[in-house]
């Protein structure tokens, strides 16, 4: 049987690694939900992270890697194992390229690019989470995704540090190869951007942030949209026939449209709420539980399935 104390002792021998026992994972998720992890460890060092991952996996204890925690729903019982987090957040710019560590906040990357008069990331303004998570889920908004700007991604495959170019990352709508290989750990990315007027970029980004904050206030305990939007071309014919042309945006149908048709707005379970103004926004009123959150998500999926014969897919990840 895996020994947590022994694992803790081995992790403690790794330089530049910070470790704590029983850390509430609610501290590390935007939902503010989640019980304790047996062990939580974080570092800004690639070498320390790889060493910690090796110790954790060698111990036989269940191991999980997290980023900014924006899209995590952690069990009320927490996580029986080791949680690792890579926190390096360096940002560097030269010759129209920006190199960003995976632990950097995505908004910091957007602001950094704008400050250097570089265009291509401003439509990502206001999207919560880390750079690593943005690459993992190919984050995007307003018809653009981060994949359009990715030159290469540096990651660890469990045996060695590797570099993939854009094509090898297999990006498509809210997907990447890293979602197919959840055991791979993203360390950094290089982006190619275009020179532009910084003031104009700042204005465009600020307008986007204003709109986003009206929907998803920064103080709201939520993950932004819960469900992925759907590609019109991939919908069942019967469902596609019901979608009005006015609801289609760049070939996609917002999940919120389907949710509105089944009465999602304003639903509540415990202190878990569906926003009255946005059917694809679920938030924790302050005392919500993971159990109620999962139940709410399951109910919404069931309603859409029964009405339209299609399966909504969560953007969030479940832990524990």
Secondary structure as GFF3:
##gff-version 3
##sequence-region A 1 320
A	DSSP	alpha_helix	4	12	.	.	.	ID=ss1
A	DSSP	beta_strand	18	24	.	.	.	ID=ss2
A	DSSP	three_ten_helix	25	28	.	.	.	ID=ss3
A	DSSP	beta_strand	36	43	.	.	.	ID=ss4
A	DSSP	alpha_helix	46	59	.	.	.	ID=ss5
A	DSSP	beta_strand	63	66	.	.	.	ID=ss6
A	DSSP	beta_strand	72	74	.	.	.	ID=ss7
A	DSSP	beta_strand	79	86	.	.	.	ID=ss8
A	DSSP	beta_strand	91	94	.	.	.	ID=ss9
A	DSSP	beta_strand	97	101	.	.	.	ID=ss10
A	DSSP	alpha_helix	106	115	.	.	.	ID=ss11
A	DSSP	beta_strand	118	119	.	.	.	ID=ss12
A	DSSP	three_ten_helix	122	124	.	.	.	ID=ss13
A	DSSP	alpha_helix	131	136	.	.	.	ID=ss14
A	DSSP	beta_strand	140	141	.	.	.	ID=ss15
A	DSSP	beta_strand	144	145	.	.	.	ID=ss16
A	DSSP	three_ten_helix	146	149	.	.	.	ID=ss17
A	DSSP	beta_strand	150	156	.	.	.	ID=ss18
A	DSSP	beta_strand	161	165	.	.	.	ID=ss19
A	DSSP	three_ten_helix	167	169	.	.	.	ID=ss20
A	DSSP	alpha_helix	177	180	.	.	.	ID=ss21
A	DSSP	beta_strand	185	192	.	.	.	ID=ss22
A	DSSP	beta_strand	194	195	.	.	.	ID=ss23
A	DSSP	alpha_helix	198	215	.	.	.	ID=ss24
A	DSSP	beta_strand	221	225	.	.	.	ID=ss25
A	DSSP	beta_strand	230	231	.	.	.	ID=ss26
A	DSSP	three_ten_helix	232	234	.	.	.	ID=ss27
A	DSSP	alpha_helix	237	242	.	.	.	ID=ss28
A	DSSP	three_ten_helix	245	247	.	.	.	ID=ss29
A	DSSP	beta_strand	248	249	.	.	.	ID=ss30
A	DSSP	beta_strand	252	253	.	.	.	ID=ss31
A	DSSP	alpha_helix	255	261	.	.	.	ID=ss32
A	DSSP	beta_strand	268	269	.	.	.	ID=ss33
A	DSSP	beta_strand	272	274	.	.	.	ID=ss34
A	DSSP	beta_strand	281	284	.	.	.	ID=ss35
A	DSSP	alpha_helix	290	308	.	.	.	ID=ss36
A	DSSP	beta_strand	317	319	.	.	.	ID=ss37
###
